[in-house]
Amino acid sequence: MAEDPYTACAEQLARTPELVGRLLVDHSPTEDGWCRGHDGHQERFPCSIRRLAELARAHATTTGRLRTPA
């Protein structure tokens, strides 16, 4: 298990490939560089949720648990 909470969260998230894939799709950039996945406020792309999903994808692909499009 990871030593820091952020990486530990990504490792747990990596166990749900459908959710990781959905987060990667939902938290994509707009033409102006903002994240599409936030209602009510703007956040620059990549947002913290997108970075977490990317870390989960990287962890899962190295362990052979997840195959999502890049």
N, CA, C and O atoms as CSV, one atom per row, in Angstrom:
chain,resi,resn,atom,element,x,y,z
A,1,MET,N,N,0.837,-1.187,0.000
A,1,MET,CA,C,0.000,0.000,0.000
A,1,MET,C,C,0.880,1.249,0.000
A,1,MET,O,O,1.980,1.254,0.553
A,2,ALA,N,N,0.383,2.279,-0.617
A,2,ALA,CA,C,1.139,3.522,-0.752
A,2,ALA,C,C,1.298,4.227,0.594
A,2,ALA,O,O,0.487,4.062,1.505
A,3,GLU,N,N,2.360,5.010,0.690
A,3,GLU,CA,C,2.622,5.732,1.929
A,3,GLU,C,C,1.811,7.019,2.039
A,3,GLU,O,O,1.443,7.417,3.145
A,4,ASP,N,N,1.526,7.672,0.925
A,4,ASP,CA,C,0.775,8.913,1.010
A,4,ASP,C,C,-0.701,8.671,0.657
A,4,ASP,O,O,-1.006,7.788,-0.144
A,5,PRO,N,N,-1.608,9.445,1.246
A,5,PRO,CA,C,-3.044,9.224,1.052
A,5,PRO,C,C,-3.506,9.388,-0.400
A,5,PRO,O,O,-4.409,8.675,-0.839
A,6,TYR,N,N,-2.905,10.308,-1.144
A,6,TYR,CA,C,-3.311,10.547,-2.531
A,6,TYR,C,C,-3.048,9.322,-3.401
A,6,TYR,O,O,-3.909,8.903,-4.174
A,7,THR,N,N,-1.852,8.751,-3.270
A,7,THR,CA,C,-1.505,7.551,-4.035
A,7,THR,C,C,-2.328,6.360,-3.573
A,7,THR,O,O,-2.743,5.541,-4.393
A,8,ALA,N,N,-2.569,6.253,-2.280
A,8,ALA,CA,C,-3.407,5.169,-1.767
A,8,ALA,C,C,-4.817,5.261,-2.341
A,8,ALA,O,O,-5.419,4.240,-2.676
A,9,CYS,N,N,-5.339,6.460,-2.454
A,9,CYS,CA,C,-6.665,6.668,-3.053
A,9,CYS,C,C,-6.652,6.245,-4.521
A,9,CYS,O,O,-7.592,5.604,-4.991
A,10,ALA,N,N,-5.609,6.595,-5.234
A,10,ALA,CA,C,-5.498,6.208,-6.643
A,10,ALA,C,C,-5.419,4.695,-6.790
A,10,ALA,O,O,-5.998,4.128,-7.717
A,11,GLU,N,N,-4.710,4.044,-5.886
A,11,GLU,CA,C,-4.621,2.583,-5.940
A,11,GLU,C,C,-5.991,1.938,-5.724
A,11,GLU,O,O,-6.326,0.956,-6.388
A,12,GLN,N,N,-6.772,2.479,-4.811
A,12,GLN,CA,C,-8.123,1.961,-4.582
A,12,GLN,C,C,-9.023,2.247,-5.781
A,12,GLN,O,O,-9.805,1.390,-6.194
A,13,LEU,N,N,-8.912,3.448,-6.335
A,13,LEU,CA,C,-9.698,3.816,-7.505
A,13,LEU,C,C,-9.371,2.907,-8.684
A,13,LEU,O,O,-10.251,2.598,-9.488
A,14,ALA,N,N,-8.133,2.482,-8.796
A,14,ALA,CA,C,-7.705,1.623,-9.900
A,14,ALA,C,C,-8.460,0.298,-9.925
A,14,ALA,O,O,-8.473,-0.385,-10.949
A,15,ARG,N,N,-9.081,-0.068,-8.820
A,15,ARG,CA,C,-9.850,-1.318,-8.754
A,15,ARG,C,C,-11.212,-1.215,-9.439
A,15,ARG,O,O,-11.907,-2.219,-9.598
A,16,THR,N,N,-11.591,-0.003,-9.845
A,16,THR,CA,C,-12.880,0.209,-10.513
A,16,THR,C,C,-12.645,0.818,-11.887
A,16,THR,O,O,-12.776,2.031,-12.056
A,17,PRO,N,N,-12.301,-0.003,-12.868
A,17,PRO,CA,C,-11.933,0.521,-14.191
A,17,PRO,C,C,-13.047,1.318,-14.864
A,17,PRO,O,O,-12.760,2.258,-15.604
A,18,GLU,N,N,-14.302,0.966,-14.627
A,18,GLU,CA,C,-15.394,1.720,-15.245
A,18,GLU,C,C,-15.417,3.158,-14.729
A,18,GLU,O,O,-15.617,4.100,-15.496
A,19,LEU,N,N,-15.209,3.313,-13.423
A,19,LEU,CA,C,-15.195,4.646,-12.840
A,19,LEU,C,C,-13.997,5.453,-13.322
A,19,LEU,O,O,-14.133,6.635,-13.637
A,20,VAL,N,N,-12.840,4.832,-13.381
A,20,VAL,CA,C,-11.643,5.525,-13.879
A,20,VAL,C,C,-11.881,6.014,-15.305
A,20,VAL,O,O,-11.583,7.163,-15.632
A,21,GLY,N,N,-12.411,5.146,-16.140
A,21,GLY,CA,C,-12.692,5.531,-17.521
A,21,GLY,C,C,-13.673,6.677,-17.613
A,21,GLY,O,O,-13.505,7.586,-18.426
A,22,ARG,N,N,-14.705,6.634,-16.777
A,22,ARG,CA,C,-15.720,7.698,-16.794
A,22,ARG,C,C,-15.133,9.024,-16.324
A,22,ARG,O,O,-15.431,10.073,-16.896
A,23,LEU,N,N,-14.309,8.983,-15.297
A,23,LEU,CA,C,-13.669,10.211,-14.817
A,23,LEU,C,C,-12.756,10.813,-15.880
A,23,LEU,O,O,-12.713,12.032,-16.044
A,24,LEU,N,N,-12.033,9.971,-16.597
A,24,LEU,CA,C,-11.151,10.461,-17.649
A,24,LEU,C,C,-11.936,11.133,-18.772
A,24,LEU,O,O,-11.487,12.125,-19.347
A,25,VAL,N,N,-13.103,10.589,-19.077
A,25,VAL,CA,C,-13.947,11.180,-20.121
A,25,VAL,C,C,-14.595,12.473,-19.620
A,25,VAL,O,O,-14.555,13.498,-20.301
A,26,ASP,N,N,-15.186,12.418,-18.438
A,26,ASP,CA,C,-15.912,13.578,-17.905
A,26,ASP,C,C,-15.004,14.763,-17.599
A,26,ASP,O,O,-15.420,15.914,-17.733
A,27,HIS,N,N,-13.781,14.493,-17.193
A,27,HIS,CA,C,-12.857,15.565,-16.819
A,27,HIS,C,C,-11.847,15.795,-17.935
A,27,HIS,O,O,-10.639,15.640,-17.757
A,28,SER,N,N,-12.381,16.169,-19.084
A,28,SER,CA,C,-11.564,16.488,-20.254
A,28,SER,C,C,-11.523,18.007,-20.418
A,28,SER,O,O,-12.344,18.710,-19.829
A,29,PRO,N,N,-10.582,18.522,-21.207
A,29,PRO,CA,C,-10.450,19.979,-21.322
A,29,PRO,C,C,-11.438,20.596,-22.317
A,29,PRO,O,O,-11.829,19.973,-23.303
A,30,THR,N,N,-11.820,21.824,-22.026
A,30,THR,CA,C,-12.571,22.624,-22.999
A,30,THR,C,C,-11.561,23.250,-23.952
A,30,THR,O,O,-10.351,23.094,-23.787
A,31,GLU,N,N,-12.070,23.951,-24.941
A,31,GLU,CA,C,-11.202,24.646,-25.892
A,31,GLU,C,C,-10.390,25.738,-25.207
A,31,GLU,O,O,-9.317,26.111,-25.681
A,32,ASP,N,N,-10.908,26.252,-24.083
A,32,ASP,CA,C,-10.243,27.339,-23.359
A,32,ASP,C,C,-9.338,26.852,-22.232
A,32,ASP,O,O,-8.762,27.668,-21.512
A,33,GLY,N,N,-9.202,25.529,-22.065
A,33,GLY,CA,C,-8.305,24.996,-21.056
A,33,GLY,C,C,-8.920,24.773,-19.688
A,33,GLY,O,O,-8.201,24.618,-18.701
A,34,TRP,N,N,-10.250,24.756,-19.619
A,34,TRP,CA,C,-10.941,24.474,-18.364
A,34,TRP,C,C,-11.413,23.031,-18.354
A,34,TRP,O,O,-11.577,22.419,-19.409
A,35,CYS,N,N,-11.631,22.490,-17.170
A,35,CYS,CA,C,-12.124,21.121,-17.042
A,35,CYS,C,C,-13.636,21.111,-17.219
A,35,CYS,O,O,-14.334,21.950,-16.649
A,36,ARG,N,N,-14.148,20.164,-18.009
A,36,ARG,CA,C,-15.585,20.057,-18.267
A,36,ARG,C,C,-16.362,19.445,-17.107
A,36,ARG,O,O,-17.586,19.570,-17.069
A,37,GLY,N,N,-15.704,18.798,-16.172
A,37,GLY,CA,C,-16.390,18.000,-15.166
A,37,GLY,C,C,-16.897,18.725,-13.945
A,37,GLY,O,O,-17.283,18.074,-12.973
A,38,HIS,N,N,-16.914,20.047,-13.950
A,38,HIS,CA,C,-17.295,20.776,-12.740
A,38,HIS,C,C,-18.484,21.691,-13.002
A,38,HIS,O,O,-18.418,22.600,-13.830
A,39,ASP,N,N,-19.562,21.435,-12.287
A,39,ASP,CA,C,-20.737,22.316,-12.351
A,39,ASP,C,C,-20.640,23.347,-11.234
A,39,ASP,O,O,-20.292,23.013,-10.102
A,40,GLY,N,N,-20.941,24.571,-11.549
A,40,GLY,CA,C,-20.980,25.597,-10.529
A,40,GLY,C,C,-19.671,26.320,-10.282
A,40,GLY,O,O,-19.669,27.382,-9.659
A,41,HIS,N,N,-18.566,25.779,-10.749
A,41,HIS,CA,C,-17.290,26.476,-10.633
A,41,HIS,C,C,-16.366,26.008,-11.748
A,41,HIS,O,O,-16.563,24.949,-12.344
A,42,GLN,N,N,-15.355,26.826,-12.010
A,42,GLN,CA,C,-14.389,26.470,-13.035
A,42,GLN,C,C,-13.100,26.016,-12.390
A,42,GLN,O,O,-12.687,26.528,-11.350
A,43,GLU,N,N,-12.474,25.048,-13.027
A,43,GLU,CA,C,-11.176,24.569,-12.566
A,43,GLU,C,C,-10.328,24.298,-13.793
A,43,GLU,O,O,-10.797,23.709,-14.767
A,44,ARG,N,N,-9.091,24.728,-13.742
A,44,ARG,CA,C,-8.172,24.533,-14.856
A,44,ARG,C,C,-7.912,23.057,-15.092
A,44,ARG,O,O,-7.874,22.261,-14.154
A,45,PHE,N,N,-7.733,22.701,-16.364
A,45,PHE,CA,C,-7.388,21.339,-16.741
A,45,PHE,C,C,-5.876,21.191,-16.681
A,45,PHE,O,O,-5.173,22.086,-17.149
A,46,PRO,N,N,-5.345,20.122,-16.136
A,46,PRO,CA,C,-6.052,19.012,-15.514
A,46,PRO,C,C,-6.405,19.327,-14.064
A,46,PRO,O,O,-5.574,19.823,-13.304
A,47,CYS,N,N,-7.631,19.036,-13.699
A,47,CYS,CA,C,-8.084,19.253,-12.328
A,47,CYS,C,C,-7.560,18.123,-11.437
A,47,CYS,O,O,-6.971,17.158,-11.924
A,48,SER,N,N,-7.777,18.255,-10.156
A,48,SER,CA,C,-7.273,17.246,-9.209
A,48,SER,C,C,-7.928,15.887,-9.435
A,48,SER,O,O,-7.286,14.855,-9.245
A,49,ILE,N,N,-9.191,15.874,-9.836
A,49,ILE,CA,C,-9.873,14.598,-10.091
A,49,ILE,C,C,-9.280,13.927,-11.321
A,49,ILE,O,O,-9.075,12.714,-11.323
A,50,ARG,N,N,-9.003,14.697,-12.366
A,50,ARG,CA,C,-8.383,14.139,-13.566
A,50,ARG,C,C,-6.998,13.577,-13.240
A,50,ARG,O,O,-6.641,12.490,-13.694
A,51,ARG,N,N,-6.217,14.326,-12.448
A,51,ARG,CA,C,-4.883,13.840,-12.082
A,51,ARG,C,C,-4.967,12.549,-11.271
A,51,ARG,O,O,-4.148,11.646,-11.445
A,52,LEU,N,N,-5.958,12.466,-10.385
A,52,LEU,CA,C,-6.153,11.242,-9.607
A,52,LEU,C,C,-6.525,10.078,-10.512
A,52,LEU,O,O,-6.003,8.975,-10.347
A,53,ALA,N,N,-7.421,10.307,-11.469
A,53,ALA,CA,C,-7.828,9.257,-12.411
A,53,ALA,C,C,-6.652,8.816,-13.281
A,53,ALA,O,O,-6.513,7.628,-13.574
A,54,GLU,N,N,-5.809,9.756,-13.694
A,54,GLU,CA,C,-4.628,9.401,-14.488
A,54,GLU,C,C,-3.645,8.573,-13.668
A,54,GLU,O,O,-3.044,7.632,-14.187
A,55,LEU,N,N,-3.477,8.915,-12.397
A,55,LEU,CA,C,-2.601,8.136,-11.527
A,55,LEU,C,C,-3.169,6.733,-11.312
A,55,LEU,O,O,-2.424,5.754,-11.285
A,56,ALA,N,N,-4.493,6.644,-11.160
A,56,ALA,CA,C,-5.143,5.338,-11.017
A,56,ALA,C,C,-4.954,4.510,-12.283
A,56,ALA,O,O,-4.667,3.315,-12.209
A,57,ARG,N,N,-5.115,5.140,-13.443
A,57,ARG,CA,C,-4.914,4.429,-14.702
A,57,ARG,C,C,-3.473,3.934,-14.828
A,57,ARG,O,O,-3.239,2.801,-15.249
A,58,ALA,N,N,-2.522,4.772,-14.469
A,58,ALA,CA,C,-1.113,4.377,-14.540
A,58,ALA,C,C,-0.830,3.210,-13.599
A,58,ALA,O,O,-0.130,2.267,-13.967
A,59,HIS,N,N,-1.368,3.275,-12.401
A,59,HIS,CA,C,-1.164,2.177,-11.444
A,59,HIS,C,C,-1.781,0.885,-11.969
A,59,HIS,O,O,-1.167,-0.180,-11.912
A,60,ALA,N,N,-2.994,0.994,-12.476
A,60,ALA,CA,C,-3.705,-0.200,-12.945
A,60,ALA,C,C,-3.047,-0.807,-14.179
A,60,ALA,O,O,-2.995,-2.029,-14.314
A,61,THR,N,N,-2.554,0.022,-15.067
A,61,THR,CA,C,-1.933,-0.538,-16.270
A,61,THR,C,C,-0.607,-1.209,-15.949
A,61,THR,O,O,-0.224,-2.173,-16.611
A,62,THR,N,N,0.099,-0.706,-14.937
A,62,THR,CA,C,1.350,-1.364,-14.551
A,62,THR,C,C,1.097,-2.665,-13.807
A,62,THR,O,O,1.949,-3.553,-13.799
A,63,THR,N,N,-0.068,-2.781,-13.184
A,63,THR,CA,C,-0.409,-4.031,-12.481
A,63,THR,C,C,-1.281,-4.942,-13.339
A,63,THR,O,O,-1.621,-6.050,-12.924
A,64,GLY,N,N,-1.645,-4.477,-14.543
A,64,GLY,CA,C,-2.431,-5.290,-15.458
A,64,GLY,C,C,-3.918,-5.337,-15.148
A,64,GLY,O,O,-4.617,-6.237,-15.614
A,65,ARG,N,N,-4.412,-4.385,-14.370
A,65,ARG,CA,C,-5.826,-4.401,-13.971
A,65,ARG,C,C,-6.735,-3.545,-14.829
A,65,ARG,O,O,-7.954,-3.707,-14.776
A,66,LEU,N,N,-6.189,-2.657,-15.604
A,66,LEU,CA,C,-7.040,-1.685,-16.286
A,66,LEU,C,C,-6.535,-1.433,-17.691
A,66,LEU,O,O,-5.331,-1.334,-17.927
A,67,ARG,N,N,-7.464,-1.331,-18.611
A,67,ARG,CA,C,-7.133,-0.950,-19.967
A,67,ARG,C,C,-8.143,0.098,-20.421
A,67,ARG,O,O,-9.274,-0.223,-20.788
A,68,THR,N,N,-7.709,1.361,-20.388
A,68,THR,CA,C,-8.547,2.447,-20.865
A,68,THR,C,C,-7.791,3.202,-21.932
A,68,THR,O,O,-6.562,3.149,-21.968
A,69,PRO,N,N,-8.495,3.906,-22.804
A,69,PRO,CA,C,-7.800,4.685,-23.828
A,69,PRO,C,C,-6.987,5.808,-23.200
A,69,PRO,O,O,-7.377,6.357,-22.171
A,70,ALA,N,N,-5.892,6.140,-23.796
A,70,ALA,CA,C,-5.020,7.209,-23.272
A,70,ALA,C,C,-5.637,8.571,-23.481
A,70,ALA,O,O,-5.044,9.582,-23.103
